[in-house]
């Protein structure tokens, strides 16, 4: 495996957001409209797709999820784990926010907003499912998109790689127990066999396949790796959009009856993003980390591996579930909200570096 110092140029060089990435919210909105319309016009087609299952795994969605996740995981160099020790404070903040604050705070916000404040405005039979979707969204730290956010803040690319590699390594082990614990605390029963199957299908196998494909591509040289990633990178977004069309084809009837649902689900997600990014950013300043470490640390603490969350929600609760809808709301608001966080991080650099403990601070 290549060392971080010799990693492909694509992983280190600053790069602008692609058209797909920059306008992801627009594409998601169009998928919502297209999915709802197609579901109303061709209901037998989507019912047939929904019945293509083996052991409760929908085959078309399973393929789409792999196409979504694997190209993103190929970018992750687990050799970057060696960089963790160079920014141990920043890594500590990242792990604290990602694994001890974000999932539990989202479960709390779900309980407050969904089960209590918004309950009269939501379908009563979907309340638990909505909360489960929010928990799944918060329990999956961001993987690929954090590279984009990091570049936009001038973040340290080696730190970004190391925190992504470490989070992905932890996710293989911790995702199922953490989700099971939080769903249990929220009085939501999910069969452990189904949860573990989802972890194997959508985390373990994709990680192993991506690692193997990465080695094959890197064996041809860094330039060949970059060319390959440029070709397969759009597959992830394309597969995500097709999955969303399918999802909203199934959700269309419920959304047409209660269009306010999406806006209500967005509120706890927005609060969580703002809270976690601000907490991570402030904690990095408090412990004296550099600004180019605090930026990506705050961004990964706020964003989510929404592809995994969507896959797990569909696998655990089905296309028609509130859980699947809740995870998609996370996709809908991810880009504009994260661009707002990027703006704040960039424009607060002067304030950040005036912290008395900050490495490289002029004070």
Secondary structure in CASP SS format (residue, H / E / C, confidence):
PFRMAT SS
TARGET T0000
AUTHOR 0000-0000-0000
METHOD secondary structure of the structure
MODEL  1
X C 1.00
X C 1.00
X C 1.00
X H 1.00
X H 1.00
X H 1.00
X C 1.00
X C 1.00
X H 1.00
X H 1.00
X H 1.00
X H 1.00
X C 1.00
X C 1.00
X C 1.00
X C 1.00
X C 1.00
X C 1.00
X H 1.00
X H 1.00
X H 1.00
X H 1.00
X C 1.00
X H 1.00
X H 1.00
X H 1.00
X H 1.00
X H 1.00
X H 1.00
X H 1.00
X H 1.00
X H 1.00
X H 1.00
X H 1.00
X H 1.00
X H 1.00
X H 1.00
X H 1.00
X H 1.00
X H 1.00
X H 1.00
X C 1.00
X H 1.00
X H 1.00
X H 1.00
X H 1.00
X H 1.00
X H 1.00
X H 1.00
X H 1.00
X C 1.00
X C 1.00
X E 1.00
X E 1.00
X C 1.00
X C 1.00
X E 1.00
X E 1.00
X H 1.00
X H 1.00
X H 1.00
X H 1.00
X H 1.00
X H 1.00
X H 1.00
X H 1.00
X H 1.00
X H 1.00
X H 1.00
X H 1.00
X H 1.00
X H 1.00
X H 1.00
X H 1.00
X C 1.00
X C 1.00
X C 1.00
X H 1.00
X H 1.00
X H 1.00
X H 1.00
X H 1.00
X H 1.00
X H 1.00
X H 1.00
X H 1.00
X H 1.00
X H 1.00
X H 1.00
X H 1.00
X H 1.00
X H 1.00
X H 1.00
X H 1.00
X H 1.00
X H 1.00
X H 1.00
X H 1.00
X H 1.00
X H 1.00
X H 1.00
X H 1.00
X H 1.00
X H 1.00
X H 1.00
X H 1.00
X H 1.00
X H 1.00
X H 1.00
X H 1.00
X H 1.00
X H 1.00
X H 1.00
X H 1.00
X H 1.00
X H 1.00
X H 1.00
X C 1.00
X H 1.00
X H 1.00
X H 1.00
X C 1.00
X C 1.00
X H 1.00
X H 1.00
X H 1.00
X H 1.00
X H 1.00
X H 1.00
X H 1.00
X H 1.00
X H 1.00
X H 1.00
X H 1.00
X H 1.00
X H 1.00
X H 1.00
X H 1.00
X C 1.00
X C 1.00
X E 1.00
X C 1.00
X C 1.00
X C 1.00
X H 1.00
X H 1.00
X H 1.00
X H 1.00
X H 1.00
X H 1.00
X H 1.00
X H 1.00
X C 1.00
X C 1.00
X C 1.00
X C 1.00
X H 1.00
X H 1.00
X H 1.00
X H 1.00
X H 1.00
X H 1.00
X H 1.00
X H 1.00
X H 1.00
X H 1.00
X H 1.00
X H 1.00
X H 1.00
X H 1.00
X H 1.00
X H 1.00
X H 1.00
X H 1.00
X H 1.00
X H 1.00
X H 1.00
X H 1.00
X H 1.00
X H 1.00
X H 1.00
X H 1.00
X H 1.00
X H 1.00
X H 1.00
X C 1.00
X C 1.00
X C 1.00
X C 1.00
X C 1.00
X C 1.00
X H 1.00
X H 1.00
X H 1.00
X H 1.00
X H 1.00
X H 1.00
X H 1.00
X H 1.00
X H 1.00
X H 1.00
X H 1.00
X H 1.00
X H 1.00
X H 1.00
X H 1.00
X H 1.00
X H 1.00
X H 1.00
X H 1.00
X H 1.00
X H 1.00
X H 1.00
X H 1.00
X H 1.00
X H 1.00
X H 1.00
X H 1.00
X C 1.00
X C 1.00
X C 1.00
X H 1.00
X H 1.00
X H 1.00
X H 1.00
X H 1.00
X H 1.00
X H 1.00
X H 1.00
X H 1.00
X H 1.00
X H 1.00
X H 1.00
X H 1.00
X H 1.00
X H 1.00
X H 1.00
X H 1.00
X H 1.00
X H 1.00
X H 1.00
X H 1.00
X H 1.00
X H 1.00
X H 1.00
X H 1.00
X H 1.00
X H 1.00
X H 1.00
X H 1.00
X H 1.00
X H 1.00
X H 1.00
X H 1.00
X H 1.00
X H 1.00
X H 1.00
X C 1.00
X C 1.00
X H 1.00
X H 1.00
X H 1.00
X H 1.00
X H 1.00
X H 1.00
X H 1.00
X H 1.00
X H 1.00
X H 1.00
X H 1.00
X H 1.00
X H 1.00
X H 1.00
X H 1.00
X H 1.00
X H 1.00
X H 1.00
X H 1.00
X H 1.00
X H 1.00
X H 1.00
X H 1.00
X H 1.00
X H 1.00
X H 1.00
X H 1.00
X H 1.00
X C 1.00
X C 1.00
X C 1.00
X H 1.00
X H 1.00
X H 1.00
X H 1.00
X H 1.00
X H 1.00
X H 1.00
X H 1.00
X H 1.00
X H 1.00
X H 1.00
X H 1.00
X C 1.00
X E 1.00
X C 1.00
X H 1.00
X H 1.00
X H 1.00
X H 1.00
X H 1.00
X H 1.00
X H 1.00
X H 1.00
X H 1.00
X H 1.00
X H 1.00
X H 1.00
X C 1.00
X C 1.00
X C 1.00
X C 1.00
X H 1.00
X H 1.00
X H 1.00
X H 1.00
X H 1.00
X H 1.00
X H 1.00
X H 1.00
X H 1.00
X H 1.00
X H 1.00
X H 1.00
X H 1.00
X H 1.00
X H 1.00
X H 1.00
X H 1.00
X H 1.00
X H 1.00
X H 1.00
X H 1.00
X H 1.00
X H 1.00
X H 1.00
X H 1.00
X H 1.00
X C 1.00
X H 1.00
X H 1.00
X H 1.00
X H 1.00
X H 1.00
X C 1.00
X C 1.00
X C 1.00
X C 1.00
X C 1.00
X C 1.00
X C 1.00
X C 1.00
X C 1.00
X C 1.00
END
